[in-house]
Amino acid sequence: MPLKIAFKPYTFLFKKEAGTSRGVMTERKSWMIRITDEEQPGLEGYGECAPLPGLSFDDVPDFETQLLSVCELFNELDLEVFPFNLSIILEQIVPEHLPSARFGIETALLDYMNGGKRIIYSNTFSTAGKGILMNGLIWMGSYDDMLAQVEQKLAQGYSTLKMKVGAIDFEQELRILASIRERFSKEEITLRVDANGAFSPADVDEKLARLAAFDLHSIEQPIKAGQHDLMANVCKSSPVPIALDEELIGIFDYREKFALLKKIQPPYIILKPGLLGGFQHTKEWIEIANRLNIGWWITSALESNIGLNAIAQFTAGFSNELPQGLGTGQLYHNNFESPLDIRNGHLFYNPNAKWELPRF
């Protein structure tokens, strides 16, 4: 019997406001994907399409209409899925300009092919209890609020902290970093910062010079994406290693990916499968980065536990010892209950725990 696909929108509510240089979020909308086969009742594959407002290539007003068209085409074609034709289905059914849809449908198909048990990739994380090292995320807020977040993450056992910068007063952000470094050396606590493109061409050099005083591991996207010549110069001269993030969004052609990284030569890139078009596109970025000796790590993009689980299992398939950005599962009041668990700065998957699945 051919596969059938359906979707349903969900709105997830943040426990507290999530502040970045692009603004403050209080809720997050996603579209859950379910793939079924009438001849195999109970076998269901789930995925998540979650365009990130203000950032995703497919953050468009008619996203749901376009997703509906994709699903209608899928259901018309009497599809069956196997490892050898998965990439063909994705390429033929889901347009590249809908990267979050491709991610969600790819995840649901992988889940279905693996028995509908939310084991998207079988590895030591998903089946043997091995944890994934993570950074603890410090959201933008008031000075006191950000300091409180730092204390909370340290108490939770994180050895790498990632702080959003670029929205509150820069001097206050420096004070927060200084307060951490006064207590912990770079050997004790690794510090990352994420500017989300907030620095201007006029002040980026000065701000990077001042940030260098705090022995930072890296800074994500110091200037807005699309300024390739400037970014190449910044990467070459910055005393703080640069990690590209938004710069990668919207690039789907392999040759364009290679040309971008070869031109800019960043020390690191940050990979968000939900924004890049799924796991196959993410694998291409990783392959290119490895060829060019560029470091990388993977982060979620505020998906619910459905999407986060898939990203974590994918991440665990690589031998990457850098802390990953997968600590977003506890952000929402109404997230789906899942086997994902954070302990001592690591993400774990408990195969004995039960899933709360989306209702269709």
C-alpha positions in Angstrom: 0.0 0.0 0.0 1.4 3.4 -0.8 2.5 5.8 1.9 0.3 8.7 3.0 1.5 12.0 4.5 -0.3 14.5 6.7 0.7 17.5 8.7 -0.7 19.5 11.7 0.4 22.9 13.0 1.5 23.2 16.7 2.4 26.3 18.7 5.0 25.9 21.4 5.2 28.4 24.3 8.5 29.5 25.8 8.9 29.2 29.5 10.6 32.6 29.4 11.2 35.1 26.7 14.0 34.1 24.3 16.0 37.2 23.4 18.4 37.5 20.4 19.7 40.5 18.5 16.8 39.9 16.0 14.2 40.3 18.7 12.4 38.4 21.5 10.4 35.2 21.0 7.6 34.1 23.3 6.2 31.3 21.1 7.3 29.0 18.2 5.2 27.5 15.5 5.9 24.2 13.9 4.2 21.8 11.5 4.3 18.1 12.6 4.5 15.5 9.8 3.1 12.0 10.0 3.7 9.2 7.4 1.6 6.1 7.5 0.7 3.0 5.5 -2.7 1.4 5.7 -1.3 -2.0 5.3 0.9 -1.5 8.4 -1.3 0.0 11.1 0.6 1.4 14.0 3.8 2.0 11.9 4.1 5.8 11.8 7.0 8.0 11.0 7.1 11.6 12.5 9.0 14.7 11.6 8.9 18.4 12.1 8.9 21.4 9.8 9.8 24.5 11.8 10.8 27.6 9.8 12.5 30.0 12.1 10.9 33.5 11.9 13.3 36.1 10.5 15.9 33.6 9.6 14.7 30.5 7.7 14.7 30.6 3.9 11.1 29.4 3.9 9.8 31.8 6.6 7.1 33.0 4.2 3.4 33.9 4.8 2.1 31.0 2.6 4.4 28.3 4.1 1.4 26.1 5.1 -0.1 26.4 1.6 3.2 25.4 0.0 3.5 22.5 2.5 0.0 21.4 1.6 0.9 21.3 -2.1 4.0 19.1 -1.3 1.9 16.7 0.8 -0.8 16.5 -1.9 1.8 15.6 -4.5 3.3 13.0 -2.2 -0.1 11.4 -1.7 -0.9 11.4 -5.4 2.3 9.4 -6.4 1.7 6.1 -4.6 5.2 6.2 -3.1 7.1 3.5 -1.3 10.4 4.4 0.4 13.7 2.5 0.6 17.2 3.6 1.4 18.1 3.8 -2.3 15.2 6.1 -3.3 14.9 8.4 -0.2 17.1 11.1 -1.8 15.1 10.9 -5.1 11.8 11.3 -3.3 13.1 14.4 -1.4 14.6 16.0 -4.5 11.5 15.3 -6.7 8.8 16.1 -4.1 10.1 18.9 -1.9 11.4 22.1 -3.5 14.8 23.3 -2.3 13.2 26.6 -1.3 11.4 24.8 1.5 14.3 23.5 3.5 12.4 23.0 6.8 9.8 21.0 4.9 12.5 18.8 3.4 14.0 18.3 6.9 10.6 17.3 8.4 9.7 14.9 5.6 13.1 13.4 5.5 12.9 12.8 9.3 9.5 11.2 9.0 10.6 8.9 6.2 13.7 7.8 8.1 11.6 7.2 11.2 9.1 5.1 9.1 11.9 3.1 7.5 13.4 2.3 10.9 10.2 0.9 12.3 8.4 4.0 13.5 10.1 4.0 16.9 11.7 7.5 16.8 15.1 5.8 16.2 16.1 8.0 13.2 19.7 6.8 13.3 20.8 3.8 15.3 24.0 4.6 17.2 25.6 4.7 20.6 23.5 7.7 21.5 20.1 6.4 20.5 20.5 2.8 21.6 23.5 2.5 24.1 23.1 5.5 26.4 26.1 7.5 25.3 25.7 11.3 25.9 26.4 14.2 23.6 28.5 17.1 25.1 26.6 20.4 24.8 27.0 24.1 25.3 24.7 25.8 27.7 22.9 28.7 26.0 22.6 32.1 27.7 19.8 34.2 26.2 19.8 37.9 25.9 18.1 39.8 28.7 18.9 42.3 31.4 22.3 42.2 33.0 21.0 40.5 36.1 18.9 38.0 34.2 21.9 37.0 32.1 24.1 36.6 35.1 21.4 34.4 36.7 21.3 32.2 33.6 25.1 31.8 33.8 24.8 30.6 37.4 22.1 28.2 36.5 24.0 26.6 33.6 27.2 26.3 35.7 25.1 24.6 38.4 23.8 22.2 35.8 27.3 21.1 35.0 28.0 22.8 31.7 31.6 23.3 30.9 30.9 25.3 27.7 28.7 28.4 27.8 27.3 30.2 24.7 26.1 33.8 25.2 24.0 35.8 22.9 25.4 39.3 22.3 24.5 42.4 20.4 21.2 43.4 21.8 21.8 44.9 25.2 24.6 47.4 26.0 27.9 46.0 24.8 29.7 47.2 27.9 27.2 45.2 30.0 27.9 42.1 27.9 31.6 42.5 28.4 31.0 42.8 32.2 29.2 39.5 32.1 32.0 37.8 30.3 34.5 39.4 32.7 32.6 38.1 35.7 32.9 34.5 34.3 36.6 34.8 33.5 37.3 36.2 36.9 36.1 32.9 38.3 37.0 30.4 35.7 40.0 30.1 33.3 39.5 29.0 29.6 40.7 25.6 30.7 37.8 25.4 33.2 35.0 27.0 31.2 34.9 27.4 27.4 33.1 30.5 26.3 31.3 31.0 23.0 29.4 34.1 21.9 26.8 34.5 19.1 26.2 38.0 17.6 23.6 36.9 15.1 25.0 39.5 12.7 24.6 42.4 15.1 28.0 44.1 14.5 28.4 46.7 11.8 31.3 46.9 9.3 32.4 50.1 11.2 32.7 48.5 14.6 33.3 44.8 14.1 37.1 45.0 14.4 37.0 47.0 17.6 34.4 44.8 19.2 36.3 41.6 18.3 39.4 43.1 19.7 37.7 43.8 23.0 36.0 40.4 23.1 39.4 38.7 22.6 40.4 39.7 26.2 38.1 36.9 27.5 39.8 33.9 25.8 36.7 33.0 23.7 36.5 29.8 21.8 34.6 31.5 19.0 32.0 34.1 17.9 29.1 33.2 15.6 28.2 35.4 12.7 29.6 38.7 13.9 28.3 40.6 10.8 25.2 40.1 8.7 25.3 37.4 6.1 25.9 38.1 2.5 29.0 40.3 2.9 31.5 37.7 1.7 34.5 39.9 1.0 34.2 41.6 4.4 33.6 38.3 6.2 36.7 36.8 4.6 38.7 39.7 5.8 37.2 39.5 9.3 38.0 35.7 9.5 41.6 36.4 8.4 42.2 39.2 10.9 40.0 38.5 13.9 41.7 37.7 17.2 38.5 35.6 18.0 37.9 32.6 15.8 34.8 33.1 13.6 32.0 30.6 13.1 29.6 31.0 10.2 25.9 30.4 10.9 23.4 32.5 9.0 25.9 32.7 6.1 25.0 29.1 5.1 21.3 29.5 4.9 19.7 29.4 1.5 22.7 27.8 -0.3 21.7 24.3 -1.6 24.0 23.8 -4.6 27.2 21.8 -3.7 29.4 23.9 -5.8 28.1 27.1 -4.2 28.7 25.6 -0.8 32.3 24.8 -1.7 32.9 28.2 -3.2 31.6 30.0 -0.2 33.7 28.2 2.3 36.8 28.3 0.1 36.4 32.1 -0.3 35.7 33.0 3.4 37.9 30.2 5.0 36.2 30.4 8.4 37.7 28.5 11.3 34.2 27.0 12.0 30.8 26.6 10.6 27.6 25.9 12.5 25.1 23.5 11.0 21.3 23.6 11.6 19.7 20.8 9.6 16.3 22.3 9.9 17.4 25.5 8.2 19.8 23.9 5.7 17.4 21.5 4.1 17.8 18.3 6.1 20.5 15.7 6.7 21.6 15.2 3.2 22.4 18.8 2.8 24.1 18.9 6.2 26.3 16.0 5.2 27.5 18.0 2.2 28.5 20.9 4.4 30.4 18.5 6.7 32.2 16.8 3.8 33.3 20.2 2.4 34.3 21.5 5.8 36.4 18.4 6.4 38.1 18.9 2.9 39.0 22.5 3.8 40.1 21.8 7.4 37.2 23.8 8.8 35.8 22.8 12.2 32.1 22.4 12.7 29.3 21.6 15.1 25.6 21.0 14.9 22.8 22.9 16.7 19.0 22.7 16.7 17.0 25.7 15.6 14.4 25.7 18.5 12.5 22.7 17.2 10.3 20.7 19.5 11.6 17.3 20.8 10.5 15.7 17.6 13.0 17.6 15.5 15.6 17.8 18.3 15.6 14.1 18.7 16.4 13.6 15.0 19.1 16.2 15.0 20.7 14.7 18.1 20.7 11.2 16.6 22.2 12.4 13.4 24.9 14.4 15.3 25.9 11.3 17.3 26.8 9.5 14.1 30.0 11.6 13.7 33.2 11.6 15.7 33.0 15.2 16.7 34.2 16.0 20.2 33.2 19.7 20.2 30.3 20.7 22.4 27.1 20.7 20.3 24.1 23.1 20.5 21.3 20.7 21.4 20.1 22.0 24.7 16.8 23.5 23.5 14.4 20.7 24.5 13.6 22.3 27.9 12.5 25.7 26.6 8.8 25.1 26.1 5.9 24.7 28.5 4.2 22.3 26.1 6.9 20.3 24.4 6.3 16.6 23.7 7.5 14.3 26.4 10.4 12.3 25.1 13.3 10.1 26.1 15.7 13.0 25.8 17.3 14.0 29.0 20.0 16.5 30.0 22.4 15.6 32.7 25.7 17.3 33.7 25.9 19.3 30.4 25.2 16.2 28.2 22.2 15.1 26.2 21.1 11.5 26.7 18.4 9.3 25.1 16.7 6.9 27.4 15.3 4.0 25.2 13.1 2.9 28.1 11.2 6.2 28.3 8.0 6.7 26.4 7.2 9.3 23.7 4.3 11.6 23.7 3.4 11.9 20.0 1.6 14.6 18.1 -2.2 14.2 17.8 -3.6 14.1 14.3 
